[in-house]
Amino acid sequence: MRLALAILFAAALAPGQAKLTPLNETSFPKMVASHKGKILLVDFWATWCVPCRAEMPLLVKLSARLRTRGLDFVTVSADEAGKEGDALKVLMQNAVAEPFYLKRAVDDDKFFNLVDAKWSGEMPAMFIYDRSGKRARSFLGETPMKDVEAAIQKLVP
């Protein structure tokens, strides 16, 4: 709760400071690699996706509960150019911790295949990476949070 309030307070003090960092076919694997040693939950979402917005607060709570056990949580907005402000507003309303990312693939099909060969871009989409940076589990479409947590629990000590 304190962390959430601190994030909201910081956002209120510094409007316009938060930004979405673009991710493409080259930078996505580097972002995943930067979390080696941790369990990484990557959530692809969009402001137009009602289930994405509904699960955002649940993901924030899950990540807060499991952070001390080695979970890192990253969100990647799949919103179109010009919608970055809307995406930031949703992130701030849900007290999501930075950094924030924005999918900016050169070739969507190549990007989706890079993340998971079975992913065609549907939202929501979540991917769990183990401590070595290897994708351990994918969730495509709406998924009960208990299933996501169960998959993470298998990887955390």
C-alpha positions in Angstrom: 0.0 0.0 0.0 2.8 2.4 0.9 4.5 1.7 -2.4 1.3 2.3 -4.4 0.8 5.6 -2.6 4.4 6.6 -3.2 4.1 5.9 -6.9 0.9 7.9 -7.2 2.4 10.8 -5.2 5.5 10.9 -7.3 3.4 10.8 -10.5 1.3 13.7 -9.2 4.4 15.7 -8.4 6.0 15.2 -11.7 3.4 15.1 -14.5 4.9 14.1 -17.8 8.0 12.5 -16.2 6.9 8.9 -16.7 7.3 7.6 -20.2 6.9 4.4 -22.2 10.1 2.9 -23.4 9.7 1.4 -26.9 10.4 -2.4 -27.3 11.0 -4.0 -30.7 12.5 -7.2 -32.0 16.0 -6.2 -30.9 15.2 -4.6 -27.5 12.7 -7.1 -26.2 15.3 -9.9 -25.7 17.6 -7.4 -24.0 14.9 -6.4 -21.6 14.2 -10.0 -20.7 17.9 -10.7 -20.3 18.2 -7.7 -17.9 16.0 -9.6 -15.4 18.2 -12.7 -15.3 18.3 -14.0 -11.8 14.7 -13.1 -11.2 11.4 -14.6 -12.3 9.9 -12.2 -14.9 6.2 -11.8 -15.6 5.7 -9.8 -18.8 2.1 -8.6 -19.4 1.1 -7.4 -22.9 -2.0 -5.2 -22.7 -3.8 -2.3 -24.3 -6.1 0.4 -23.2 -8.9 -0.8 -25.6 -8.7 -4.3 -24.0 -11.3 -4.6 -21.3 -9.9 -7.9 -19.8 -6.4 -6.4 -19.8 -7.5 -3.4 -17.7 -9.5 -5.7 -15.4 -6.5 -7.9 -14.6 -4.1 -5.0 -14.2 -4.9 -4.4 -10.5 -4.7 -8.1 -9.8 -1.3 -8.3 -11.4 -0.1 -5.4 -9.4 -1.2 -7.1 -6.2 0.4 -10.4 -7.2 3.7 -8.8 -8.1 3.7 -6.9 -4.8 3.1 -10.2 -2.9 5.8 -12.1 -4.7 8.4 -9.4 -5.2 10.4 -10.4 -2.1 10.5 -14.0 -3.5 12.2 -12.8 -6.7 9.4 -11.8 -9.1 9.8 -8.9 -11.4 6.7 -7.5 -13.2 6.8 -5.7 -16.5 4.0 -4.3 -18.5 4.1 -3.7 -22.3 1.4 -1.6 -23.8 0.4 -2.6 -27.3 -1.5 0.7 -27.9 -1.1 2.5 -31.2 1.0 5.6 -31.7 -0.6 8.6 -30.2 -2.2 6.6 -27.3 0.8 6.7 -25.0 -0.9 9.2 -22.7 -3.9 7.0 -22.3 -1.7 4.0 -21.5 0.2 6.0 -18.9 -3.0 7.1 -17.3 -4.1 3.5 -16.9 -0.7 2.6 -15.4 -0.8 5.5 -13.0 -4.4 4.7 -11.9 -3.3 1.1 -11.1 -0.1 2.2 -9.4 2.1 0.0 -11.7 5.8 0.5 -10.9 8.1 1.7 -13.7 9.7 1.0 -16.1 6.8 1.1 -18.6 7.2 -0.3 -22.1 5.5 0.2 -25.4 5.5 -2.4 -28.2 6.9 -0.8 -31.3 7.8 -3.8 -33.5 9.1 -3.3 -37.0 7.3 -6.5 -38.0 4.5 -7.6 -35.7 4.6 -11.2 -36.9 8.3 -11.5 -36.2 7.9 -9.8 -32.9 5.0 -12.2 -31.8 7.0 -15.2 -33.0 10.1 -14.0 -31.1 8.0 -13.8 -27.9 6.1 -17.1 -28.5 5.6 -19.0 -31.7 2.0 -19.7 -30.6 1.2 -16.0 -30.1 -0.6 -14.2 -32.8 -1.0 -10.9 -30.9 -4.2 -11.5 -29.0 -4.7 -9.6 -25.7 -4.2 -10.0 -22.9 -1.0 -12.0 -23.1 1.3 -12.9 -20.3 4.7 -14.6 -20.4 6.7 -16.0 -17.5 10.5 -16.3 -17.7 12.6 -18.3 -15.3 15.7 -17.1 -13.6 17.8 -18.0 -16.6 15.7 -15.8 -18.9 14.0 -18.8 -20.6 10.3 -18.5 -21.3 8.7 -21.0 -18.8 5.0 -20.4 -19.5 2.6 -18.4 -21.7 -1.0 -17.3 -21.1 -2.8 -16.1 -24.2 -6.2 -14.5 -23.7 -8.1 -14.1 -20.4 -6.6 -16.3 -17.7 -7.6 -16.8 -14.1 -5.1 -15.1 -11.8 -4.9 -18.3 -9.7 -3.4 -20.1 -12.8 -0.8 -17.3 -13.3 0.1 -17.4 -9.6 0.4 -21.2 -9.6 2.8 -21.1 -12.6 4.9 -18.5 -10.8 4.9 -20.4 -7.5 6.5 -23.3 -9.3 9.5 -21.1 -10.1 10.0 -19.1 -6.9 11.6 -20.6 -3.8 
